[in-house]
Amino acid sequence: MTETSTRMNEEQIAEAINSKFTQGITSIEIAPRRIFLTISKDIILPLCTKMKDELGFEHVSSVCGVDTKTAFQTVYHISSYQNKVVAEIVVENISYDQPEVESITPLWGGANWHERETYDMFGIRFLNHPKMERLLLADDFMFFPMRKDYVVGRRVP
């Protein structure tokens, strides 16, 4: 999307997303200057690629994890300054047994440290991340402190 492109509103962006991804989207909601998407982890990279390359989304302001006790989620806030829209994307049902989701760092370098912090706190691995390692805690720390099953005060053996 170039600077001379026509500005798109929330409805147009949501329609462009919905027409491309007939599977993998659980919900799309629209509010003024906001789009809320709930998706499966299989479409995060193709969805974000479309948002960046075709819909004018230039900036990732946050990537974080959520522990629902039964599964993990990752939450992304991605902005289009040209369209004056922020998209909140929730990737749901990330397995406790294999907490992995594709990295969006190859699209937006600003996601790098957000993904590393999410890994550090929750243990969610971002596949194809350029440096998937701990950011805040020591490399030999064996636990993930933001998980609901983490016992406060636990010592590393």
Sequence and secondary structure as in RCSB ss.txt:
>XXXX:A:sequence
MTETSTRMNEEQIAEAINSKFTQGITSIEIAPRRIFLTISKDIILPLCTKMKDELGFEHVSSVCGVDTKTAFQTV
YHISSYQNKVVAEIVVENISYDQPEVESITPLWGGANWHERETYDMFGIRFLNHPKMERLLLADDFMFFPMRKDY
VVGRRVP
>XXXX:A:secstr
  TTS    HHHHHHHHHHH SSSEEEEEEETTEEEEEE GGGHHHHHHHHHHTT   EEEEEEEEE SS EEEE
EEEEETTTTEEEEEEEEEE SSS EEE  TTT TTHHHHHHHHHHHH  EEET TT S SSS TT    TTSTT 
 TT    
